[in-house]
Amino acid sequence: MERIRLTMAQALVRFLDAQYVALDGVENKFVNNIFGVFGHGCVVGVGQALSQGGHSIRFLQGKNEQNMALAAVAFAKQKNRREIIPCVSSIGPGAMNMVTAAGCATANRIPLLVLPGDTFACRQPDPVLQQAEFFDSYGRTVTDAFRGVCHYFDRIERPEQLMTAALHAMRVLTDPADTGAVCLAMPQDVEGEAYDYPVDFFRRRVWHIDRRPMTDGQLERAMDILTHAKKPIAILGGGVRYSEAGEAFLRLCEAAHIPFGETQAGKGTVSWQHPLNLGGIGVTGGKAANIIAPDADVVLAVGTRLSDFTTSSKWLFRDDAKFIGLNICPFDALKMDAEPILCDAKAGLERMTAALNGYRSAWGGEIGAAISEWNAIVDEYVTKPLPGGLSQTLALGEINRFMAQSDVAVGSAGSLPGDMQRLWRSGEPGTYHMEYGFSNMGYETNGALGVKLAEPDREVYAFFGDGTYMMAHSELLTCVQEGVRVHFCLFDNSGWGCIENLQNNQGNDTFGTVFRFRNPETGELDGPIMPIDFAKNAEAYGLKTYTVRTLDELRAALEDGRRQPLPVLYDIKVLHGSMTPGFESWWRVGVAEVSAQPRVQAAYEDLMRHVKETRDY
């Protein structure tokens, strides 16, 4: 057997450079870029391997480990999980910064490969700089924290272990039923140790994403439930997008006259104007879906995790409604006590459509009426000015109207995801990019970079609040460094507006959710609102910036921003509390059972009333 002597890090880079994925006969190179923030534990290991060449992987310089990893998550999501950007870090705090991003990837079923540096496998110089020691086990390091948020974890303690570790990492990263974050922890001495690797280990390797077919038994069970339904409803989840099954989903719904609601991950897969599209469903959904869903006797859930936001904490549907869980992932297919149908979304939907045998639901004019009413509500929110300033919903509607059909909208946390699931009218498929499985504050600013790297020929607009910006905006500098134009739309409402709403709606007074000065008289954070010039802050990074307070200023800024060669930021000062409310939905949160506040007592009583109306599992 022919062999080549390489360090473990050199072998890792060469292996990643040779990985491909294939779906429906189309092959894609799986790794073209790698993110890194160099420090001790990686700079002389993986850093040396990258710098000496002999590979085609481009190095991207991250500015914060969590933020670059969030950009990598967004990249893989926008690529429909067909390509990834691995992320390299130093040991200790550099490694742990990526734990949050790993949790985000796993929650969203998105492949992310993190390669944190680690302490010495030989232990001779321990404790080294940035090593946290654990008295219960000398073999435990901070990278063990990744075990709780990754679908696969391995620590490579000998250079030859790379071969099994790398193959199993790829197994998980390319498996649509089991994908998520993968961590290969790399002790820094092992990164530099050499081994005579078989040359065959570095061959061009294609990982086939085969469409798992629906079995005859599954088809029989699914159709028995569906064709006995009078008023079924479907839910379009992110799995429909990743399976590229939008057309197959529509064919089934059209043939059987089944209305459908969209999750955040599924939104934008099909046209918002389709006559059966009820729009967003659940807590951040709209009125159309949420008034139709309680009348459904069967729910066909396709490619969705059925999170509490989609099901309104299991309150939205009838107790006797039956669920069909069509999903590639067994864990998700069983939720809501569904009949689990384990198959690829496209393959399964096509078989179900062929087996309808003339079946059509009993839904009548109520579907069109609900959609028409909801569209009128949306039109009012996105066009009607409010006294006192620029509302969040009006600004959002103006940007939506300005953007081209091919432009991509990116969001994640705060009140904007609710506004966007309700009000946003997506353009072409794949132009609505919302991370709402983890609702990771900071994803938007960093994820927009990942989306732009995935879609260099499209304009990318990121939507986020001032609270998110304060948490994580380091990769704005990377956008400048790489010369990519991203449009950052910062909605400044002076704090964490959606959490203040939650606080107030459950009977609590505003406390700790608005950015105010400390009041020397009361000793509390109830002084004047802090005036923050976000435009000036972003300008210091090298972005072109605009401060916006009126609709005319927003229009002018959007037009000028489109002509800029560099990334731009719109600092949009919006009216406090000018987001959308909930529509016919409920969300379960932990309200205080005992309180001296009458409004909190009332909120707890309301919680108990709703709990009695929810499904247990």
Summary of the structure (lengths in Angstrom):
residues: 617
radius of gyration: 25.2
end to end distance: 55.2
largest distance: 79.5
contacts: 2243
relative contact order: 0.10
helix: 38%
strand: 19%
